[in-house]
Amino acid sequence: MKRHARELGRRIAAQRRAAGLTQEALAELAGVNVKTVQGAEQGRTEPELRTLSLLAKALNSSLDHLVPGASAISAEAIIRRVVSELHELPQPTLEHVAAVVHALARNK
């Protein structure tokens, strides 16, 4: 995980510099705290999927290009990210999501 976070940080920093942005400017464009950008670039933290999407958009990039091994992300990592996002949803939406997941699981 540490190696993944460091590589992600290197990619964010490289794209930010290529875009001619400071960490502060990237944070403002993405709508995140500058400490989020700093932590990500230094490999201290691995941003949530939503934050990565905001950073990619601010950098005119894609998640596939930004996240190392994006196509090879483990099912466990995907589940952790989805669960963290689910905590943000209201109850009625969670019920819809559960129904969709149930239907998808039946149709494997």
ROBAVO-761280 format. One record per atom (N, C-alpha, C, O): residue in three letters; x, y, z; atom name; residue number from 1. Coordinates in nm, 2 decimals. Last residue first. Layout:
NODE    aa       xx       yy       zz   at     i
NODE   ALA        X        Y        Z   CA   NUM
...
***
This chain:
NODE    aa       xx       yy       zz   at     i
NODE   LYS    -2.49    -1.29    -1.23    N   108
NODE   LYS    -2.35    -1.31    -1.25   CA   108
NODE   LYS    -2.32    -1.37    -1.39    C   108
NODE   LYS    -2.21    -1.39    -1.43    O   108
NODE   ASN    -2.74    -1.21    -1.13    N   107
NODE   ASN    -2.72    -1.23    -1.28   CA   107
NODE   ASN    -2.57    -1.24    -1.31    C   107
NODE   ASN    -2.53    -1.20    -1.42    O   107
NODE   ARG    -2.74    -1.17    -0.86    N   106
NODE   ARG    -2.82    -1.29    -0.91   CA   106
NODE   ARG    -2.79    -1.31    -1.06    C   106
NODE   ARG    -2.80    -1.43    -1.10    O   106
NODE   ALA    -2.58    -0.94    -0.84    N   105
NODE   ALA    -2.53    -1.07    -0.79   CA   105
NODE   ALA    -2.60    -1.19    -0.84    C   105
NODE   ALA    -2.54    -1.29    -0.86    O   105
NODE   LEU    -2.76    -0.75    -0.95    N   104
NODE   LEU    -2.64    -0.78    -1.02   CA   104
NODE   LEU    -2.58    -0.92    -0.97    C   104
NODE   LEU    -2.53    -0.99    -1.06    O   104
NODE   ALA    -2.96    -0.75    -0.75    N   103
NODE   ALA    -2.99    -0.79    -0.88   CA   103
NODE   ALA    -2.87    -0.83    -0.96    C   103
NODE   ALA    -2.87    -0.93    -1.04    O   103
NODE   HIS    -2.80    -0.65    -0.53    N   102
NODE   HIS    -2.87    -0.79    -0.52   CA   102
NODE   HIS    -2.90    -0.84    -0.66    C   102
NODE   HIS    -2.88    -0.95    -0.69    O   102
NODE   VAL    -2.74    -0.40    -0.63    N   101
NODE   VAL    -2.63    -0.50    -0.60   CA   101
NODE   VAL    -2.69    -0.64    -0.60    C   101
NODE   VAL    -2.63    -0.73    -0.65    O   101
NODE   VAL    -3.00    -0.29    -0.64    N   100
NODE   VAL    -2.92    -0.30    -0.76   CA   100
NODE   VAL    -2.81    -0.41    -0.74    C   100
NODE   VAL    -2.79    -0.49    -0.83    O   100
NODE   ALA    -3.07    -0.29    -0.37    N    99
NODE   ALA    -3.15    -0.37    -0.47   CA    99
NODE   ALA    -3.07    -0.39    -0.59    C    99
NODE   ALA    -3.08    -0.50    -0.65    O    99
NODE   ALA    -2.87    -0.12    -0.26    N    98
NODE   ALA    -2.88    -0.26    -0.22   CA    98
NODE   ALA    -2.96    -0.35    -0.32    C    98
NODE   ALA    -2.92    -0.46    -0.35    O    98
NODE   VAL    -2.94     0.12    -0.38    N    97
NODE   VAL    -2.81     0.06    -0.41   CA    97
NODE   VAL    -2.82    -0.09    -0.38    C    97
NODE   VAL    -2.77    -0.17    -0.45    O    97
NODE   HIS    -3.19     0.16    -0.26    N    96
NODE   HIS    -3.18     0.14    -0.40   CA    96
NODE   HIS    -3.05     0.07    -0.44    C    96
NODE   HIS    -3.05    -0.02    -0.53    O    96
NODE   GLU    -3.10     0.19     0.01    N    95
NODE   GLU    -3.20     0.08    -0.03   CA    95
NODE   GLU    -3.20     0.05    -0.18    C    95
NODE   GLU    -3.20    -0.06    -0.22    O    95
NODE   LEU    -2.95     0.42    -0.02    N    94
NODE   LEU    -2.89     0.29     0.02   CA    94
NODE   LEU    -2.97     0.18    -0.02    C    94
NODE   LEU    -2.93     0.07    -0.06    O    94
NODE   THR    -3.15     0.60    -0.06    N    93
NODE   THR    -3.06     0.58    -0.17   CA    93
NODE   THR    -2.98     0.45    -0.14    C    93
NODE   THR    -2.96     0.37    -0.23    O    93
NODE   PRO    -3.28     0.61     0.19    N    92
NODE   PRO    -3.35     0.57     0.07   CA    92
NODE   PRO    -3.26     0.53    -0.05    C    92
NODE   PRO    -3.28     0.44    -0.12    O    92
NODE   GLN    -3.06     0.70     0.36    N    91
NODE   GLN    -3.12     0.57     0.37   CA    91
NODE   GLN    -3.19     0.52     0.24    C    91
NODE   GLN    -3.17     0.41     0.20    O    91
NODE   PRO    -2.79     0.88     0.19    N    90
NODE   PRO    -2.91     0.87     0.27   CA    90
NODE   PRO    -2.98     0.74     0.26    C    90
NODE   PRO    -2.95     0.66     0.17    O    90
NODE   LEU    -2.44     0.82     0.19    N    89
NODE   LEU    -2.57     0.82     0.12   CA    89
NODE   LEU    -2.68     0.82     0.22    C    89
NODE   LEU    -2.67     0.76     0.33    O    89
NODE   GLU    -2.19     0.79     0.30    N    88
NODE   GLU    -2.23     0.93     0.28   CA    88
NODE   GLU    -2.38     0.94     0.23    C    88
NODE   GLU    -2.44     1.05     0.22    O    88
NODE   HIS    -2.13     0.53     0.31    N    87
NODE   HIS    -2.16     0.59     0.44   CA    87
NODE   HIS    -2.21     0.74     0.42    C    87
NODE   HIS    -2.27     0.79     0.51    O    87
NODE   LEU    -2.05     0.48     0.05    N    86
NODE   LEU    -2.19     0.44     0.09   CA    86
NODE   LEU    -2.23     0.51     0.22    C    86
NODE   LEU    -2.34     0.54     0.24    O    86
NODE   GLU    -1.78     0.53     0.05    N    85
NODE   GLU    -1.87     0.62    -0.02   CA    85
NODE   GLU    -2.02     0.60     0.02    C    85
NODE   GLU    -2.10     0.69     0.03    O    85
NODE   SER    -1.68     0.31     0.18    N    84
NODE   SER    -1.66     0.45     0.24   CA    84
NODE   SER    -1.75     0.55     0.17    C    84
NODE   SER    -1.80     0.64     0.24    O    84
NODE   VAL    -1.76     0.11     0.01    N    83
NODE   VAL    -1.82     0.12     0.14   CA    83
NODE   VAL    -1.80     0.26     0.20    C    83
NODE   VAL    -1.89     0.31     0.27    O    83
NODE   VAL    -1.59     0.17    -0.21    N    82
NODE   VAL    -1.74     0.18    -0.22   CA    82
NODE   VAL    -1.81     0.19    -0.09    C    82
NODE   VAL    -1.90     0.27    -0.07    O    82
NODE   ARG    -1.34     0.12    -0.09    N    81
NODE   ARG    -1.38     0.25    -0.14   CA    81
NODE   ARG    -1.53     0.27    -0.16    C    81
NODE   ARG    -1.58     0.38    -0.12    O    81
NODE   ARG    -1.37    -0.16    -0.03    N    80
NODE   ARG    -1.34    -0.06     0.07   CA    80
NODE   ARG    -1.38     0.08     0.03    C    80
NODE   ARG    -1.44     0.16     0.11    O    80
NODE   ILE    -1.40    -0.26    -0.29    N    79
NODE   ILE    -1.51    -0.27    -0.19   CA    79
NODE   ILE    -1.49    -0.17    -0.08    C    79
NODE   ILE    -1.58    -0.11    -0.04    O    79
NODE   ILE    -1.15    -0.20    -0.40    N    78
NODE   ILE    -1.27    -0.14    -0.46   CA    78
NODE   ILE    -1.39    -0.15    -0.36    C    78
NODE   ILE    -1.46    -0.05    -0.34    O    78
NODE   ALA    -0.99    -0.36    -0.25    N    77
NODE   ALA    -0.97    -0.22    -0.24   CA    77
NODE   ALA    -1.09    -0.15    -0.30    C    77
NODE   ALA    -1.14    -0.04    -0.25    O    77
NODE   GLU    -1.09    -0.62    -0.32    N    76
NODE   GLU    -1.10    -0.57    -0.18   CA    76
NODE   GLU    -1.08    -0.42    -0.17    C    76
NODE   GLU    -1.15    -0.36    -0.09    O    76
NODE   ALA    -1.02    -0.63    -0.59    N    75
NODE   ALA    -1.17    -0.63    -0.55   CA    75
NODE   ALA    -1.18    -0.58    -0.41    C    75
NODE   ALA    -1.27    -0.50    -0.38    O    75
NODE   SER    -0.74    -0.42    -0.67    N    74
NODE   SER    -0.80    -0.54    -0.62   CA    74
NODE   SER    -0.95    -0.52    -0.58    C    74
NODE   SER    -0.99    -0.41    -0.56    O    74
NODE   ILE    -0.67    -0.27    -0.98    N    73
NODE   ILE    -0.71    -0.25    -0.84   CA    73
NODE   ILE    -0.78    -0.37    -0.79    C    73
NODE   ILE    -0.87    -0.42    -0.86    O    73
NODE   ALA    -0.59    -0.27    -1.23    N    72
NODE   ALA    -0.56    -0.39    -1.16   CA    72
NODE   ALA    -0.59    -0.37    -1.01    C    72
NODE   ALA    -0.54    -0.44    -0.92    O    72
NODE   SER    -0.63    -0.03    -1.35    N    71
NODE   SER    -0.71    -0.14    -1.40   CA    71
NODE   SER    -0.69    -0.27    -1.32    C    71
NODE   SER    -0.76    -0.37    -1.34    O    71
NODE   ALA    -0.45     0.13    -1.20    N    70
NODE   ALA    -0.60     0.14    -1.18   CA    70
NODE   ALA    -0.68     0.03    -1.24    C    70
NODE   ALA    -0.78    -0.01    -1.18    O    70
NODE   GLY    -0.18     0.14    -1.17    N    69
NODE   GLY    -0.24     0.01    -1.17   CA    69
NODE   GLY    -0.39     0.02    -1.16    C    69
NODE   GLY    -0.46    -0.07    -1.10    O    69
NODE   PRO    -0.19     0.46    -1.02    N    68
NODE   PRO    -0.10     0.35    -1.07   CA    68
NODE   PRO    -0.18     0.21    -1.06    C    68
NODE   PRO    -0.23     0.18    -0.96    O    68
NODE   VAL    -0.40     0.71    -1.13    N    67
NODE   VAL    -0.38     0.60    -1.03   CA    67
NODE   VAL    -0.30     0.49    -1.09    C    67
NODE   VAL    -0.34     0.43    -1.19    O    67
NODE   LEU    -0.40     0.87    -1.36    N    66
NODE   LEU    -0.35     0.92    -1.23   CA    66
NODE   LEU    -0.31     0.81    -1.14    C    66
NODE   LEU    -0.21     0.82    -1.07    O    66
NODE   HIS    -0.51     0.73    -1.57    N    65
NODE   HIS    -0.38     0.78    -1.59   CA    65
NODE   HIS    -0.31     0.83    -1.45    C    65
NODE   HIS    -0.19     0.82    -1.43    O    65
NODE   ASP    -0.76     0.66    -1.46    N    64
NODE   ASP    -0.67     0.56    -1.52   CA    64
NODE   ASP    -0.52     0.60    -1.53    C    64
NODE   ASP    -0.43     0.53    -1.50    O    64
NODE   LEU    -0.87     0.91    -1.41    N    63
NODE   LEU    -0.83     0.82    -1.30   CA    63
NODE   LEU    -0.73     0.72    -1.35    C    63
NODE   LEU    -0.64     0.68    -1.28    O    63
NODE   SER    -0.73     1.16    -1.63    N    62
NODE   SER    -0.83     1.06    -1.60   CA    62
NODE   SER    -0.78     0.98    -1.48    C    62
NODE   SER    -0.66     0.98    -1.45    O    62
NODE   SER    -0.71     1.52    -1.64    N    61
NODE   SER    -0.66     1.39    -1.65   CA    61
NODE   SER    -0.77     1.29    -1.63    C    61
NODE   SER    -0.89     1.33    -1.61    O    61
NODE   ASN    -0.71     1.79    -1.56    N    60
NODE   ASN    -0.75     1.75    -1.70   CA    60
NODE   ASN    -0.69     1.61    -1.73    C    60
NODE   ASN    -0.64     1.59    -1.84    O    60
NODE   LEU    -0.68     1.84    -1.30    N    59
NODE   LEU    -0.56     1.82    -1.37   CA    59
NODE   LEU    -0.58     1.79    -1.52    C    59
NODE   LEU    -0.49     1.76    -1.59    O    59
NODE   ALA    -0.94     1.83    -1.21    N    58
NODE   ALA    -0.87     1.96    -1.20   CA    58
NODE   ALA    -0.74     1.96    -1.28    C    58
NODE   ALA    -0.69     2.06    -1.33    O    58
NODE   LYS    -0.99     1.56    -1.24    N    57
NODE   LYS    -1.06     1.65    -1.32   CA    57
NODE   LYS    -0.99     1.79    -1.32    C    57
NODE   LYS    -0.98     1.85    -1.43    O    57
NODE   ALA    -0.82     1.45    -1.05    N    56
NODE   ALA    -0.80     1.42    -1.19   CA    56
NODE   ALA    -0.87     1.52    -1.28    C    56
NODE   ALA    -0.81     1.56    -1.38    O    56
NODE   LEU    -0.93     1.56    -0.82    N    55
NODE   LEU    -0.79     1.59    -0.85   CA    55
NODE   LEU    -0.77     1.57    -1.00    C    55
NODE   LEU    -0.71     1.65    -1.07    O    55
NODE   LEU    -1.18     1.43    -0.82    N    54
NODE   LEU    -1.17     1.58    -0.82   CA    54
NODE   LEU    -1.03     1.62    -0.87    C    54
NODE   LEU    -1.02     1.72    -0.95    O    54
NODE   SER    -1.10     1.16    -0.80    N    53
NODE   SER    -1.18     1.21    -0.92   CA    53
NODE   SER    -1.17     1.36    -0.93    C    53
NODE   SER    -1.15     1.41    -1.04    O    53
NODE   LEU    -0.98     1.17    -0.55    N    52
NODE   LEU    -0.90     1.14    -0.67   CA    52
NODE   LEU    -0.97     1.18    -0.80    C    52
NODE   LEU    -0.91     1.23    -0.89    O    52
NODE   THR    -1.21     1.21    -0.40    N    51
NODE   THR    -1.11     1.31    -0.40   CA    51
NODE   THR    -1.02     1.29    -0.52    C    51
NODE   THR    -0.98     1.39    -0.59    O    51
NODE   ARG    -1.35     0.97    -0.44    N    50
NODE   ARG    -1.41     1.10    -0.48   CA    50
NODE   ARG    -1.31     1.21    -0.49    C    50
NODE   ARG    -1.31     1.29    -0.58    O    50
NODE   LEU    -1.17     0.79    -0.33    N    49
NODE   LEU    -1.20     0.78    -0.47   CA    49
NODE   LEU    -1.26     0.92    -0.52    C    49
NODE   LEU    -1.23     0.97    -0.63    O    49
NODE   GLU    -0.95     0.94    -0.10    N    48
NODE   GLU    -1.07     0.86    -0.13   CA    48
NODE   GLU    -1.09     0.88    -0.28    C    48
NODE   GLU    -1.04     0.97    -0.35    O    48
NODE   PRO    -0.58     0.93    -0.10    N    47
NODE   PRO    -0.72     1.00    -0.11   CA    47
NODE   PRO    -0.83     0.90    -0.14    C    47
NODE   PRO    -0.81     0.80    -0.21    O    47
NODE   GLU    -0.36     0.82     0.11    N    46
NODE   GLU    -0.42     0.78    -0.01   CA    46
NODE   GLU    -0.56     0.84    -0.02    C    46
NODE   GLU    -0.65     0.79     0.06    O    46
NODE   THR    -0.08     0.99     0.26    N    45
NODE   THR    -0.22     0.95     0.26   CA    45
NODE   THR    -0.26     0.90     0.12    C    45
NODE   THR    -0.20     0.94     0.02    O    45
NODE   ARG     0.18     1.02     0.20    N    44
NODE   ARG     0.15     0.99     0.34   CA    44
NODE   ARG     0.00     0.94     0.35    C    44
NODE   ARG    -0.03     0.86     0.44    O    44
NODE   GLY     0.28     1.09    -0.04    N    43
NODE   GLY     0.25     0.95    -0.02   CA    43
NODE   GLY     0.22     0.91     0.12    C    43
NODE   GLY     0.22     0.80     0.16    O    43
NODE   GLN     0.30     1.35    -0.11    N    42
NODE   GLN     0.41     1.30    -0.03   CA    42
NODE   GLN     0.39     1.15     0.00    C    42
NODE   GLN     0.48     1.09     0.06    O    42
NODE   GLU     0.06     1.39    -0.24    N    41
NODE   GLU     0.18     1.40    -0.32   CA    41
NODE   GLU     0.30     1.34    -0.24    C    41
NODE   GLU     0.39     1.29    -0.30    O    41
NODE   ALA    -0.12     1.36    -0.02    N    40
NODE   ALA    -0.12     1.27    -0.14   CA    40
NODE   ALA     0.01     1.27    -0.21    C    40
NODE   ALA     0.06     1.17    -0.25    O    40
NODE   GLY    -0.05     1.58     0.14    N    39
NODE   GLY    -0.04     1.44     0.19   CA    39
NODE   GLY    -0.04     1.34     0.08    C    39
NODE   GLY     0.03     1.24     0.09    O    39
NODE   GLN    -0.10     1.79    -0.04    N    38
NODE   GLN     0.03     1.77     0.02   CA    38
NODE   GLN     0.05     1.63     0.06    C    38
NODE   GLN     0.15     1.56     0.03    O    38
NODE   VAL    -0.38     1.76    -0.08    N    37
NODE   VAL    -0.29     1.76    -0.19   CA    37
NODE   VAL    -0.15     1.73    -0.14    C    37
NODE   VAL    -0.08     1.64    -0.20    O    37
NODE   THR    -0.47     1.80     0.18    N    36
NODE   THR    -0.50     1.68     0.11   CA    36
NODE   THR    -0.41     1.66    -0.01    C    36
NODE   THR    -0.36     1.55    -0.03    O    36
NODE   LYS    -0.38     2.06     0.24    N    35
NODE   LYS    -0.32     1.95     0.31   CA    35
NODE   LYS    -0.35     1.81     0.25    C    35
NODE   LYS    -0.27     1.72     0.26    O    35
NODE   VAL    -0.56     2.21     0.09    N    34
NODE   VAL    -0.42     2.20     0.04   CA    34
NODE   VAL    -0.35     2.08     0.11    C    34
NODE   VAL    -0.26     2.02     0.06    O    34
NODE   ASN    -0.88     2.05     0.04    N    33
NODE   ASN    -0.79     2.12     0.13   CA    33
NODE   ASN    -0.64     2.10     0.08    C    33
NODE   ASN    -0.61     2.00     0.02    O    33
NODE   VAL    -1.05     2.09    -0.27    N    32
NODE   VAL    -1.01     2.02    -0.16   CA    32
NODE   VAL    -0.91     2.10    -0.08    C    32
NODE   VAL    -0.87     2.21    -0.12    O    32
NODE   GLY    -1.13     2.18    -0.53    N    31
NODE   GLY    -1.22     2.20    -0.42   CA    31
NODE   GLY    -1.18     2.11    -0.29    C    31
NODE   GLY    -1.27     2.07    -0.22    O    31
NODE   ALA    -0.96     2.18    -0.74    N    30
NODE   ALA    -1.03     2.05    -0.71   CA    30
NODE   ALA    -1.13     2.07    -0.60    C    30
NODE   ALA    -1.22     1.98    -0.58    O    30
NODE   LEU    -0.87     2.44    -0.73    N    29
NODE   LEU    -0.94     2.40    -0.85   CA    29
NODE   LEU    -1.02     2.27    -0.82    C    29
NODE   LEU    -1.13     2.25    -0.88    O    29
NODE   GLU    -0.74     2.44    -0.48    N    28
NODE   GLU    -0.85     2.53    -0.50   CA    28
NODE   GLU    -0.93     2.48    -0.62    C    28
NODE   GLU    -1.06     2.48    -0.62    O    28
NODE   ALA    -0.54     2.25    -0.52    N    27
NODE   ALA    -0.64     2.23    -0.42   CA    27
NODE   ALA    -0.76     2.31    -0.44    C    27
NODE   ALA    -0.88     2.27    -0.43    O    27
NODE   LEU    -0.39     2.38    -0.72    N    26
NODE   LEU    -0.46     2.25    -0.75   CA    26
NODE   LEU    -0.57     2.22    -0.65    C    26
NODE   LEU    -0.68     2.18    -0.68    O    26
NODE   ALA    -0.30     2.60    -0.58    N    25
NODE   ALA    -0.39     2.62    -0.69   CA    25
NODE   ALA    -0.46     2.49    -0.73    C    25
NODE   ALA    -0.58     2.49    -0.76    O    25
NODE   GLU    -0.14     2.47    -0.38    N    24
NODE   GLU    -0.25     2.55    -0.34   CA    24
NODE   GLU    -0.35     2.57    -0.46    C    24
NODE   GLU    -0.47     2.56    -0.44    O    24
NODE   GLN     0.06     2.36    -0.54    N    23
NODE   GLN    -0.03     2.27    -0.46   CA    23
NODE   GLN    -0.16     2.35    -0.42    C    23
NODE   GLN    -0.27     2.29    -0.42    O    23
NODE   THR     0.05     2.53    -0.86    N    22
NODE   THR     0.11     2.51    -0.72   CA    22
NODE   THR     0.01     2.41    -0.65    C    22
NODE   THR    -0.10     2.38    -0.70    O    22
NODE   LEU     0.08     2.43    -1.20    N    21
NODE   LEU     0.00     2.46    -1.08   CA    21
NODE   LEU     0.08     2.45    -0.95    C    21
NODE   LEU     0.17     2.36    -0.95    O    21
NODE   GLY     0.16     2.35    -1.45    N    20
NODE   GLY     0.20     2.48    -1.41   CA    20
NODE   GLY     0.12     2.53    -1.28    C    20
NODE   GLY     0.11     2.65    -1.26    O    20
NODE   ALA     0.11     2.10    -1.54    N    19
NODE   ALA     0.00     2.19    -1.56   CA    19
NODE   ALA     0.04     2.33    -1.52    C    19
NODE   ALA    -0.04     2.43    -1.53    O    19
NODE   ALA     0.34     1.98    -1.45    N    18
NODE   ALA     0.32     1.99    -1.59   CA    18
NODE   ALA     0.21     2.09    -1.63    C    18
NODE   ALA     0.22     2.15    -1.73    O    18
NODE   ARG     0.27     1.98    -1.17    N    17
NODE   ARG     0.38     2.06    -1.22   CA    17
NODE   ARG     0.37     2.08    -1.37    C    17
NODE   ARG     0.39     2.20    -1.42    O    17
NODE   ARG     0.06     1.79    -1.18    N    16
NODE   ARG     0.04     1.93    -1.13   CA    16
NODE   ARG     0.15     2.02    -1.18    C    16
NODE   ARG     0.12     2.13    -1.23    O    16
NODE   GLN     0.19     1.57    -1.27    N    15
NODE   GLN     0.08     1.63    -1.35   CA    15
NODE   GLN     0.06     1.77    -1.31    C    15
NODE   GLN     0.03     1.86    -1.39    O    15
NODE   ALA     0.37     1.52    -1.06    N    14
NODE   ALA     0.42     1.54    -1.19   CA    14
NODE   ALA     0.31     1.61    -1.28    C    14
NODE   ALA     0.35     1.70    -1.36    O    14
NODE   ALA     0.19     1.49    -0.84    N    13
NODE   ALA     0.29     1.60    -0.84   CA    13
NODE   ALA     0.34     1.63    -0.98    C    13
NODE   ALA     0.35     1.74    -1.02    O    13
NODE   ILE     0.06     1.25    -0.92    N    12
NODE   ILE    -0.02     1.38    -0.89   CA    12
NODE   ILE     0.08     1.50    -0.90    C    12
NODE   ILE     0.04     1.60    -0.97    O    12
NODE   ARG     0.27     1.08    -0.93    N    11
NODE   ARG     0.20     1.11    -1.05   CA    11
NODE   ARG     0.12     1.24    -1.04    C    11
NODE   ARG     0.11     1.32    -1.13    O    11
NODE   ARG     0.36     1.07    -0.67    N    10
NODE   ARG     0.46     1.11    -0.77   CA    10
NODE   ARG     0.38     1.15    -0.90    C    10
NODE   ARG     0.41     1.25    -0.97    O    10
NODE   GLY     0.13     0.96    -0.54    N     9
NODE   GLY     0.18     1.10    -0.51   CA     9
NODE   GLY     0.28     1.15    -0.62    C     9
NODE   GLY     0.27     1.27    -0.65    O     9
NODE   LEU     0.13     0.71    -0.65    N     8
NODE   LEU     0.02     0.80    -0.68   CA     8
NODE   LEU     0.06     0.94    -0.65    C     8
NODE   LEU     0.03     1.03    -0.73    O     8
NODE   GLU     0.37     0.61    -0.54    N     7
NODE   GLU     0.36     0.63    -0.69   CA     7
NODE   GLU     0.24     0.72    -0.72    C     7
NODE   GLU     0.26     0.80    -0.81    O     7
NODE   ARG     0.30     0.62    -0.27    N     6
NODE   ARG     0.41     0.70    -0.31   CA     6
NODE   ARG     0.40     0.72    -0.46    C     6
NODE   ARG     0.43     0.83    -0.51    O     6
NODE   ALA     0.08     0.43    -0.27    N     5
NODE   ALA     0.06     0.57    -0.23   CA     5
NODE   ALA     0.17     0.66    -0.27    C     5
NODE   ALA     0.15     0.78    -0.32    O     5
NODE   HIS     0.22     0.20    -0.34    N     4
NODE   HIS     0.11     0.25    -0.42   CA     4
NODE   HIS     0.09     0.40    -0.39    C     4
NODE   HIS     0.07     0.48    -0.49    O     4
NODE   ARG     0.39     0.17    -0.12    N     3
NODE   ARG     0.44     0.19    -0.26   CA     3
NODE   ARG     0.34     0.25    -0.35    C     3
NODE   ARG     0.37     0.34    -0.43    O     3
NODE   LYS     0.20     0.13     0.08    N     2
NODE   LYS     0.28     0.24     0.08   CA     2
NODE   LYS     0.34     0.27    -0.05    C     2
NODE   LYS     0.35     0.39    -0.10    O     2
NODE   MET     0.08    -0.12     0.00    N     1
NODE   MET     0.00     0.00     0.00   CA     1
NODE   MET     0.09     0.13     0.00    C     1
NODE   MET     0.06     0.22    -0.07    O     1
***
